[in-house]
Amino acid sequence: MSPQDEAFLVEFSDRAELTVGFTTQVADIENKLMSVRPGGLTAMLDAGEIALGEMKKATNPRKAVLIISDGGDNHSRYSASELESLVREADVQVYAMGVFEPTSFLPLSKEELSGPRLLSELAEQTGGRAFSASDPNDLSSVAARVGIELRNQYVLAYAPKNQNKDGKYRRVEVKVGEPAGMPNLKVRWRTGYYAPSQ
């Protein structure tokens, strides 16, 4: 984190809870993360809802939520479609660090099987990105990649021609012409937004 950055921490297992509110002190987050132990069921979707609600208190214009999970939710009150709807309404990029077992001799639940897809869908809708880590030692390098990506982005804005205040979801598509002699450009964007309503 840079000195002007702020962050919060939502932990989840059987239930989700905000354990560190917005702070500019990275040590507050680090200290709490050191005591986190995996276990119990997974209420990741509820944690996402809490995070999006907390994000409304943010003072910085650029906002991102980082989810660290296998995506295999099995204990939330919120459904995947409800969280996807909330994500589409929020002005927040979602990044996911998918932590997956490289090999397992136990059969995976349907939630664990669909987890990587859920994490990707949440990230892609917001212009974020999903990364995977099959080794816990990969987490720090993935976190560094997320940080680099967040600090090396251009933000484009536009005014839509359609000025109807109908509250409908409008899809967005971005096309980039690559300049000659330049490396391949990576383009990510929000897949859409809700128009204002009357």
C-alpha positions in Angstrom: 0.0 0.0 0.0 1.1 3.6 -0.7 0.6 6.1 2.1 -2.6 7.5 0.5 -4.1 4.0 0.1 -6.7 2.6 2.5 -7.8 -0.9 3.0 -10.1 -3.1 5.1 -10.3 -6.8 5.8 -13.4 -9.1 5.7 -12.8 -12.7 6.9 -15.1 -15.6 6.2 -15.5 -19.2 7.1 -18.9 -20.3 8.5 -19.9 -16.6 8.5 -18.4 -13.4 7.1 -17.4 -10.4 9.2 -15.5 -7.2 8.8 -12.5 -7.6 11.1 -10.5 -4.5 10.2 -12.3 -1.4 9.1 -10.8 1.1 6.6 -7.3 2.0 7.6 -4.2 3.6 6.0 -2.0 1.5 8.3 -0.9 -1.6 6.4 0.3 -3.1 9.7 -3.3 -3.3 11.0 -4.2 -5.6 8.0 -0.9 -7.6 8.2 -1.3 -8.3 11.9 -4.8 -9.6 11.5 -3.9 -11.7 8.5 -1.1 -13.4 10.6 -3.8 -14.8 12.9 -6.1 -16.1 10.2 -6.5 -19.8 10.1 -8.4 -21.7 7.4 -11.3 -23.9 8.5 -15.0 -24.3 8.6 -17.5 -23.8 5.8 -17.2 -21.0 3.2 -19.4 -17.9 3.2 -17.5 -16.1 0.4 -20.5 -14.6 -1.2 -21.6 -13.0 2.1 -18.1 -11.7 2.5 -18.4 -10.1 -1.0 -21.6 -8.4 0.0 -20.0 -7.0 3.1 -17.0 -5.8 1.1 -19.1 -4.0 -1.4 -21.1 -2.3 1.3 -17.9 -1.3 3.1 -16.5 0.1 -0.2 -19.2 2.7 -0.2 -17.2 4.4 2.6 -14.0 4.6 0.5 -12.5 8.1 0.1 -10.3 7.2 -2.9 -11.8 7.3 -6.4 -10.1 4.0 -7.5 -11.6 1.0 -5.7 -10.7 -2.7 -5.9 -11.7 -5.7 -3.9 -9.3 -8.6 -3.6 -10.9 -12.0 -2.9 -8.6 -14.8 -1.7 -10.5 -18.1 -1.9 -11.1 -21.3 -3.9 -14.5 -19.8 -4.8 -16.3 -22.8 -3.5 -19.0 -21.1 -1.5 -21.2 -23.5 0.5 -22.6 -21.4 3.4 -23.7 -18.0 2.2 -27.1 -16.4 2.5 -26.4 -14.6 -0.8 -26.4 -16.5 -4.1 -23.9 -16.1 -6.9 -26.4 -14.3 -9.1 -27.2 -11.9 -6.3 -23.6 -11.0 -5.7 -23.0 -10.7 -9.5 -25.8 -8.2 -9.6 -24.3 -6.2 -6.7 -20.9 -6.3 -8.4 -22.4 -4.9 -11.7 -23.9 -2.0 -9.7 -20.8 -1.2 -7.8 -18.0 1.0 -9.1 -15.3 -1.5 -7.9 -12.8 -3.7 -9.7 -12.8 -7.2 -8.4 -9.5 -9.2 -8.4 -9.4 -12.8 -7.3 -6.6 -15.0 -6.0 -7.9 -18.5 -6.5 -6.2 -20.9 -4.1 -6.6 -24.4 -5.4 -5.3 -27.7 -4.4 -3.0 -29.0 -7.2 -3.9 -32.6 -6.6 -6.5 -34.0 -4.3 -7.5 -37.6 -3.7 -10.8 -36.6 -2.3 -13.7 -35.9 -4.6 -14.5 -32.2 -5.0 -17.9 -30.8 -4.2 -19.9 -29.0 -7.0 -19.1 -25.7 -5.2 -15.4 -26.4 -5.4 -15.7 -27.4 -9.0 -17.5 -24.2 -9.9 -15.4 -22.0 -7.7 -12.7 -21.0 -10.4 -15.5 -20.0 -12.8 -17.3 -18.0 -10.2 -14.1 -16.1 -9.3 -13.4 -15.4 -13.0 -16.9 -14.2 -13.7 -16.9 -11.8 -10.8 -13.5 -10.3 -11.8 -14.3 -10.1 -15.6 -17.5 -8.2 -15.1 -15.7 -5.4 -13.3 -12.6 -5.1 -15.5 -10.6 -7.0 -12.8 -8.8 -10.3 -13.2 -8.7 -13.7 -11.6 -5.3 -15.3 -10.8 -4.8 -18.9 -9.6 -2.3 -20.2 -7.1 -1.9 -23.9 -6.5 0.9 -23.4 -4.0 0.5 -21.1 -1.0 4.0 -19.8 -1.7 2.7 -18.3 -4.9 0.3 -16.0 -3.1 2.9 -13.2 -2.5 3.9 -13.1 -6.2 0.2 -13.1 -7.3 -0.4 -10.3 -4.8 2.5 -8.4 -6.3 1.1 -8.8 -9.8 -2.3 -7.5 -8.7 -0.6 -4.5 -7.1 1.4 -3.8 -10.3 -1.7 -4.1 -12.4 -3.7 -1.7 -10.3 -0.9 0.9 -10.4 -0.3 0.6 -14.1 -3.7 1.2 -15.7 -5.3 3.9 -17.7 -8.8 4.8 -16.9 -11.1 5.8 -19.8 -14.4 7.5 -19.4 -17.1 8.2 -21.9 -20.6 9.7 -22.1 -23.2 7.4 -23.6 -25.4 8.6 -26.5 -28.4 6.9 -25.0 -29.5 9.4 -22.3 -32.7 7.4 -21.4 -33.0 7.2 -17.6 -34.5 3.7 -17.7 -32.4 1.9 -15.1 -31.5 -0.9 -17.6 -28.3 -2.7 -17.8 -26.2 -1.6 -20.7 -23.3 -3.6 -22.1 -20.0 -2.0 -22.9 -17.4 -3.2 -25.5 -13.9 -1.7 -25.9 -11.9 -2.2 -29.1 -8.2 -1.2 -29.3 -6.2 -0.8 -32.5 -2.7 -1.9 -31.7 0.0 0.5 -32.9 2.7 -0.9 -35.1 5.9 -1.9 -33.2 4.2 -2.0 -29.8 3.8 -5.2 -27.7 0.4 -6.7 -27.4 -1.9 -4.5 -25.4 -4.0 -6.1 -22.6 -7.5 -4.6 -22.4 -10.0 -5.2 -19.6 -13.1 -3.3 -18.9 -16.4 -3.5 -17.0 -18.8 -5.5 -19.2 -21.6 -3.0 -18.5 -23.4 -0.7 -16.2 -26.9 0.2 -15.0 -28.3 3.4 -16.5 -29.7 5.9 -14.0 -33.4 5.5 -13.3 -36.0 8.3 -13.3 
